[in-house]
């Protein structure tokens, strides 16, 4: 048996330190307090400019280095034929701060190849969908099949609630959304995209 049309999604524990997360959160709030929000997929939340990989804050630069490294490793694990040295990689990223009621509507990241979300702050909840990211199956024709074979990828959607310090990496075409934050604490994530362009030989 071959599993055709697979959609890889990675949930990566990065093992960053508590001190790093505190520095990152501090820098994020300074950015938030000095700039207006963009309006993209965010609902009742703050969306930064998309210049994450050009920022000079030490915590942001360290995070960007981590995102690049982890993404490269995971792409190499998908296929032995993928050589990152054969490509130019263009990254773009931004920050989301969702207060109580903040969410993100269903969307994709058109024009990019790979996307990811790093979890800086994820309020704990005992029940409900607060803080969950939902991925929608690209093939909605499998909905009926999922009733008997949901364990091998026929589900119409999959919801996960990543922990603080987790990095989720997925193809940019994958539809996804974020449920409203039901906590009184902010939910903070850093999102990014990667576009790959094969290098031309002289």
Rosetta silent file (secondary structure, phi, psi, omega in degrees, C-alpha in Angstrom):
SEQUENCE: XXXXXXXXXXXXXXXXXXXXXXXXXXXXXXXXXXXXXXXXXXXXXXXXXXXXXXXXXXXXXXXXXXXXXXXXXXXXXXXXXXXXXXXXXXXXXXXXXXXXXXXXXXXXXXXXXXXXXXXXXXXXXXXXXXXXXXXXXXXXXXXXXXXXXXXXXXXXXXXXXXXXXXXXXXXXXXXXXXXXXXXXXXXXXXXXXXXXXXXXXX
SCORE:     score description
SCORE:     0.000 S_00000001
   1 L     0.000  136.382  172.183    0.000    0.000    0.000 S_00000001
   2 L  -114.078  140.000  175.827    1.121    3.522   -0.816 S_00000001
   3 L   -95.969   97.815 -179.083   -0.411    6.590    0.857 S_00000001
   4 L   -76.330  153.631  173.139   -0.870    9.018   -2.040 S_00000001
   5 L    56.864   44.152  178.617   -1.276   12.794   -1.576 S_00000001
   6 L   -73.369  148.682  177.059    0.041   12.878    1.969 S_00000001
   7 L  -120.295  102.440 -177.893    0.149   16.219    3.831 S_00000001
   8 L   -75.859  133.043  173.138    3.009   16.353    6.342 S_00000001
   9 E  -130.987  124.077 -179.300    2.470   18.426    9.491 S_00000001
  10 E  -104.791  136.320  169.331    5.215   18.611   12.103 S_00000001
  11 E  -117.329  107.661 -168.219    4.738   19.513   15.767 S_00000001
  12 E  -110.378  119.542  170.659    8.246   20.155   17.047 S_00000001
  13 E   -78.044  118.631 -172.760    9.220   20.656   20.718 S_00000001
  14 L   -90.537  -14.116  178.364   12.061   23.171   20.503 S_00000001
  15 L    60.851   33.110  175.285   13.224   23.010   24.143 S_00000001
  16 L   -70.767  158.668 -176.200   13.745   26.771   24.361 S_00000001
  17 L   -84.771  160.171  176.842   14.375   28.155   27.836 S_00000001
  18 H   -62.705  -36.557  179.972   11.928   29.997   30.053 S_00000001
  19 H   -65.293  -40.091  177.689   14.291   32.977   30.044 S_00000001
  20 H   -62.644  -44.691  179.472   14.281   33.105   26.254 S_00000001
  21 H   -62.559  -37.121  177.934   10.476   33.060   26.148 S_00000001
  22 H   -65.850  -43.184  177.607   10.354   35.879   28.696 S_00000001
  23 H   -63.385  -41.379 -179.552   12.768   38.007   26.625 S_00000001
  24 H   -64.294  -44.719  179.443   10.777   37.254   23.490 S_00000001
  25 H   -62.225  -41.203  178.711    7.478   38.183   25.126 S_00000001
  26 H   -60.875  -46.649 -179.854    8.948   41.455   26.397 S_00000001
  27 H   -65.690  -35.794  179.693   10.199   42.424   22.928 S_00000001
  28 H   -64.609  -44.211 -179.812    6.874   41.460   21.354 S_00000001
  29 H   -67.543  -32.361  174.859    4.890   43.712   23.670 S_00000001
  30 H   -64.792  -40.204  176.410    7.266   46.586   22.969 S_00000001
  31 H   -64.367  -43.806 -178.007    6.616   46.080   19.254 S_00000001
  32 H   -63.164  -40.171 -176.920    2.875   45.883   19.835 S_00000001
  33 H   -73.493  -11.735 -177.073    2.811   49.076   21.894 S_00000001
  34 L  -114.473    7.914 -178.741    4.624   51.013   19.178 S_00000001
  35 L  -149.615  153.489  177.261    2.744   49.928   16.045 S_00000001
  36 L   -81.538  162.108 -179.836   -0.755   49.464   14.712 S_00000001
  37 L   -85.020  139.097  166.331   -2.187   46.100   13.765 S_00000001
  38 L   -77.057  156.714  176.743   -2.436   44.843   10.216 S_00000001
  39 L  -114.654  102.500 -178.613   -5.773   43.273    9.287 S_00000001
  40 L  -118.876  -95.980  174.945   -5.197   39.917    7.593 S_00000001
  41 L  -102.173   -5.761 -174.112   -6.871   36.806    9.022 S_00000001
  42 E   -71.643  141.094  176.607   -6.878   38.136   12.584 S_00000001
  43 E  -123.408  116.170 -179.767  -10.149   38.780   14.400 S_00000001
  44 E    58.333   32.038  178.472   -9.949   41.019   17.489 S_00000001
  45 E  -137.881  167.575 -179.849   -6.204   40.470   17.673 S_00000001
  46 E   -96.857  130.779  178.490   -2.957   42.290   16.886 S_00000001
  47 E  -120.703  118.059 -177.522   -1.012   41.338   13.734 S_00000001
  48 L   -72.836  174.997  168.214    2.450   42.855   13.396 S_00000001
  49 L   -62.530  164.022 -174.429    4.182   43.979   10.238 S_00000001
  50 L   -97.083   32.772 -175.785    5.648   41.118    8.203 S_00000001
  51 E  -103.067   26.858 -172.752    9.283   42.152    8.714 S_00000001
  52 H   -51.833  -43.764 -173.497   10.137   39.571   11.396 S_00000001
  53 H   -79.560    0.927  174.986   13.318   38.345    9.687 S_00000001
  54 H  -110.342    0.918 -178.188   14.649   41.897    9.379 S_00000001
  55 L   -71.101  155.420 -177.185   14.167   42.819   13.057 S_00000001
  56 L  -106.755   -6.256  178.458   17.183   43.661   15.224 S_00000001
  57 L   -61.956  137.229 -175.770   15.924   42.559   18.647 S_00000001
  58 H   -59.200  -41.552 -178.126   18.215   39.833   20.016 S_00000001
  59 H   -67.256  -37.290  179.715   15.340   37.518   20.937 S_00000001
  60 H   -68.355  -42.374  179.366   13.721   37.882   17.511 S_00000001
  61 H   -63.472  -39.282  177.796   16.998   37.203   15.707 S_00000001
  62 H   -65.856  -40.785  178.721   17.577   34.104   17.830 S_00000001
  63 H   -64.247  -44.119 -179.864   14.056   32.893   17.121 S_00000001
  64 H   -60.257  -38.820  177.379   14.444   33.427   13.363 S_00000001
  65 H   -62.610  -40.967  178.215   17.647   31.373   13.422 S_00000001
  66 H   -64.200  -44.606 -179.151   15.743   28.586   15.197 S_00000001
  67 H   -61.444  -43.512  179.309   12.864   28.723   12.700 S_00000001
  68 H   -63.162  -45.454 -177.974   15.209   28.504    9.728 S_00000001
  69 H   -64.724  -47.046 -178.411   17.162   25.608   11.249 S_00000001
  70 H   -67.287  -39.388  179.089   14.164   23.530   12.304 S_00000001
  71 H   -64.016  -43.872  179.201   12.343   24.060    9.014 S_00000001
  72 H   -59.954  -43.863 -179.711   15.396   23.018    7.014 S_00000001
  73 H   -62.629  -42.667 -177.858   15.805   19.841    9.076 S_00000001
  74 H   -69.610  -37.433  177.878   12.178   18.846    8.657 S_00000001
  75 H   -65.251  -36.831  178.003   12.174   19.445    4.905 S_00000001
  76 H   -66.793  -29.527 -178.956   15.266   17.277    4.589 S_00000001
  77 H   -75.293  -19.301 -179.231   13.482   14.511    6.516 S_00000001
  78 H   -72.835  -41.993 -176.465   10.613   14.420    4.008 S_00000001
  79 L  -144.397  132.830  178.144   12.756   13.455    1.036 S_00000001
  80 L   -68.555  -18.733 -178.368   16.352   12.306    0.694 S_00000001
  81 L   -82.619  -10.582 -179.176   16.478   14.048   -2.686 S_00000001
  82 L   -81.505  121.771  177.184   15.912   17.488   -1.149 S_00000001
  83 L  -119.472  110.895 -177.361   19.171   19.413   -0.802 S_00000001
  84 H   -60.761  -21.419  179.061   18.748   22.868    0.794 S_00000001
  85 H   -71.532  -13.039  179.325   21.982   24.003   -0.861 S_00000001
  86 H   -86.978   -1.786 -172.724   20.210   23.777   -4.232 S_00000001
  87 E  -129.982  150.591  164.577   17.689   26.463   -3.251 S_00000001
  88 E   -94.216  132.784 -179.372   17.436   30.074   -2.225 S_00000001
  89 E  -110.510  125.417  176.042   15.067   30.459    0.713 S_00000001
  90 E  -108.895  122.359 -179.013   12.989   33.589    1.258 S_00000001
  91 E  -110.419  145.092  171.417   11.410   33.926    4.698 S_00000001
  92 E  -139.875  143.491 -177.112    8.708   36.287    5.898 S_00000001
  93 E  -153.425  166.962 -177.972    7.164   36.386    9.339 S_00000001
  94 E  -157.450  175.067 -177.190    4.954   38.234   11.794 S_00000001
  95 E  -120.738  140.127  174.336    3.545   38.105   15.313 S_00000001
  96 E  -116.251  128.624  171.580   -0.009   37.475   16.487 S_00000001
  97 E  -120.052  110.993 -179.054   -1.260   38.594   19.897 S_00000001
  98 E  -106.392  109.275  173.815   -4.784   37.351   20.547 S_00000001
  99 E   -75.509 -172.266  177.738   -6.476   38.715   23.686 S_00000001
 100 E   -56.470  128.941 -177.440   -9.684   37.205   25.004 S_00000001
 101 E    89.673  -11.654 -179.583  -11.956   36.685   21.988 S_00000001
 102 E   -72.841  140.288 -177.215   -9.066   36.955   19.519 S_00000001
 103 E  -152.200  179.114  174.612   -9.030   34.407   16.698 S_00000001
 104 E  -133.900  127.368 -178.918   -7.917   33.815   13.116 S_00000001
 105 E   -69.037  164.505  179.240  -10.314   33.089   10.268 S_00000001
 106 E   -61.426  131.536 -178.748   -9.836   30.179    7.870 S_00000001
 107 E  -162.097  167.062  167.755   -7.031   30.944    5.434 S_00000001
 108 L  -120.674  177.573  176.717   -4.016   29.658    3.522 S_00000001
 109 L  -113.925   73.757 -176.086   -0.694   31.365    2.869 S_00000001
 110 L   -58.283  142.188  177.019   -0.914   31.754   -0.886 S_00000001
 111 L    89.905   -3.706  178.717    2.304   32.351   -2.784 S_00000001
 112 L  -118.187  168.529 -178.672    4.498   30.514   -0.262 S_00000001
 113 L  -104.370  -45.035 -179.085    5.608   26.892   -0.005 S_00000001
 114 E  -130.255  147.747 -179.765    5.955   26.162    3.719 S_00000001
 115 E  -135.136  163.018  179.795    4.541   27.858    6.807 S_00000001
 116 E  -156.691  161.683  177.242    4.970   27.564   10.537 S_00000001
 117 E  -136.792  126.552  175.724    3.769   28.801   13.912 S_00000001
 118 E  -106.433  135.097 -173.459    5.875   29.120   17.059 S_00000001
 119 E   -99.361  107.687 -179.362    4.022   29.256   20.384 S_00000001
 120 E   -86.024  -42.445 -178.694    5.325   31.958   22.723 S_00000001
 121 E  -145.203  123.697 -177.010    2.362   32.039   25.109 S_00000001
 122 L  -134.459   96.049 -178.715   -0.510   29.562   25.202 S_00000001
 123 L   -56.049  137.687 -179.731   -2.985   30.018   28.095 S_00000001
 124 L   -79.334  138.124  175.008   -4.009   26.735   29.692 S_00000001
 125 L  -133.871  150.244 -178.426   -7.654   25.705   29.566 S_00000001
 126 L   -85.513  -29.889 -179.720   -9.377   22.630   31.025 S_00000001
 127 L  -153.183  173.267 -178.557  -11.942   22.214   28.262 S_00000001
 128 L    89.516 -174.246 -174.229  -13.187   23.815   25.057 S_00000001
 129 L  -109.673    9.027 -178.975  -11.268   24.757   21.896 S_00000001
 130 L   -55.040  131.943  177.439   -9.457   27.861   23.122 S_00000001
 131 L    81.447    0.661 -179.132   -5.949   28.056   21.666 S_00000001
 132 L   -84.141  142.778  168.999   -6.537   25.282   19.137 S_00000001
 133 E  -104.395  135.365 -177.731   -5.374   25.474   15.557 S_00000001
 134 E  -114.861  125.885  175.777   -7.588   23.580   13.100 S_00000001
 135 E  -103.673  134.871 -176.677   -6.289   22.120    9.855 S_00000001
 136 E  -104.024  130.933 -179.448   -8.818   21.304    7.134 S_00000001
 137 L   -57.319  125.401  178.837   -8.375   18.266    4.896 S_00000001
 138 L   -58.904  -26.777  178.801   -7.526   19.477    1.357 S_00000001
 139 L  -107.334   97.334  178.698   -9.824   16.755   -0.006 S_00000001
 140 H   -74.838   -5.134  178.209  -13.309   17.248    1.376 S_00000001
 141 H   -70.972  -13.851 -177.899  -14.478   14.317   -0.761 S_00000001
 142 H   -89.701    8.111 -174.261  -13.195   11.982    1.961 S_00000001
 143 L   -57.913  -46.154 -179.019  -15.702   13.095    4.603 S_00000001
 144 L   -68.471  -38.893  179.402  -17.876    9.973    4.404 S_00000001
 145 L   -61.445  -32.727 -176.096  -14.875    7.644    4.268 S_00000001
 146 H   -60.113  -23.960 -178.524  -13.595    9.217    7.502 S_00000001
 147 H   -62.670  -27.857 -179.912  -16.443    7.595    9.441 S_00000001
 148 H  -110.842  -17.632 -174.023  -14.724    4.260    9.096 S_00000001
 149 H  -135.082   41.681 -174.558  -11.090    5.175    8.480 S_00000001
 150 H   -67.806  -20.967 -173.684  -10.408    8.379   10.365 S_00000001
 151 H   -75.600   -8.671 -178.244   -7.154    7.105   11.835 S_00000001
 152 H  -119.954   27.679  168.242   -5.244    7.226    8.527 S_00000001
 153 L   104.212    9.740  178.804   -5.918   10.746    7.352 S_00000001
 154 L   -89.857   -2.689 -178.533   -9.475   10.874    6.041 S_00000001
 155 L   -56.076  142.903  177.633  -10.700   13.202    8.781 S_00000001
 156 L   -68.693  -25.195  177.142  -12.348   16.394    7.448 S_00000001
 157 E  -157.352  159.169  175.482  -10.292   18.400    9.953 S_00000001
 158 E  -133.646  130.401  179.229   -7.755   17.909   12.734 S_00000001
 159 E  -110.691  137.132  175.406   -7.489   20.170   15.795 S_00000001
 160 E  -137.250  151.601  174.704   -4.408   20.467   17.984 S_00000001
 161 L  -120.843   89.090 -178.323   -3.470   22.669   20.933 S_00000001
 162 L   -62.900  155.412  179.173    0.336   23.020   20.815 S_00000001
 163 L   -90.855  164.923  175.566    2.248   23.771   23.993 S_00000001
 164 L   -57.271  134.387 -179.203    4.453   26.767   24.712 S_00000001
 165 L    89.684   -9.172  176.769    7.742   26.371   22.862 S_00000001
 166 E   -77.305  150.129  174.493    6.248   24.088   20.194 S_00000001
 167 E  -122.852  123.896  178.161    6.772   24.800   16.508 S_00000001
 168 E  -106.302  126.891 -177.754    4.174   23.632   13.982 S_00000001
 169 E  -122.201  133.649 -175.486    5.338   23.337   10.352 S_00000001
 170 E  -155.359  160.241  176.826    2.992   22.632    7.428 S_00000001
 171 E   -64.285  141.057 -174.380    2.562   23.210    3.661 S_00000001
 172 L   -65.579  -20.532 -179.662    1.305   26.727    2.957 S_00000001
 173 L   -75.327  -11.578 -172.594   -1.641   25.462    0.896 S_00000001
 174 L   -75.406  118.885  177.505   -3.212   23.800    3.938 S_00000001
 175 L   -62.704  136.522  179.042   -6.365   25.584    5.086 S_00000001
 176 E  -154.769  161.579  177.693   -6.273   26.416    8.785 S_00000001
 177 E  -149.433  169.223  178.810   -7.842   28.635   11.431 S_00000001
 178 E  -126.219  128.852 -178.665   -7.411   29.466   15.115 S_00000001
 179 L   -71.287  152.742 -179.519  -10.230   29.234   17.635 S_00000001
 180 L   -57.298  140.681  175.557  -11.063   32.263   19.828 S_00000001
 181 L   -72.358  118.005 -178.610   -8.975   32.713   22.938 S_00000001
 182 L   -95.647    1.075 -178.285  -11.301   32.001   25.864 S_00000001
 183 L   -93.222  161.562  174.673   -8.731   32.938   28.498 S_00000001
 184 L   -80.769   -9.301  177.775   -8.162   36.300   30.167 S_00000001
 185 L   -93.220  152.349  175.236   -4.476   35.972   29.194 S_00000001
 186 L   -69.211  149.038  170.877   -3.070   36.852   25.778 S_00000001
 187 E  -108.202  124.407 -174.105   -2.195   34.091   23.361 S_00000001
 188 E  -121.430  125.895  176.019    1.048   34.897   21.509 S_00000001
 189 E  -133.624  155.494  173.049    2.345   33.155   18.401 S_00000001
 190 E  -116.347  121.478 -178.415    4.970   33.877   15.780 S_00000001
 191 E  -110.292  151.336 -179.371    4.006   32.829   12.252 S_00000001
 192 E  -153.123  163.327  178.273    6.253   32.609    9.203 S_00000001
 193 E  -130.434  154.072  175.566    6.431   31.534    5.570 S_00000001
 194 E  -131.564  131.107  172.840    9.135   30.085    3.349 S_00000001
 195 E  -116.704  129.095 -178.668    9.397   30.322   -0.426 S_00000001
 196 E  -105.310  133.932  176.538   11.977   28.123   -2.180 S_00000001
 197 E  -128.648  121.278 -177.460   13.593   29.040   -5.508 S_00000001
 198 E   -65.295  134.522  178.845   15.953   26.614   -7.169 S_00000001
 199 L   -69.357  143.512  177.129   19.380   28.108   -7.810 S_00000001
 200 L   -92.079  139.061  179.081   20.442   28.415  -11.433 S_00000001
 201 L   -84.273  139.316 -179.312   23.756   26.921  -12.443 S_00000001
 202 L   -66.857    0.000    0.000   26.167   29.258  -14.233 S_00000001
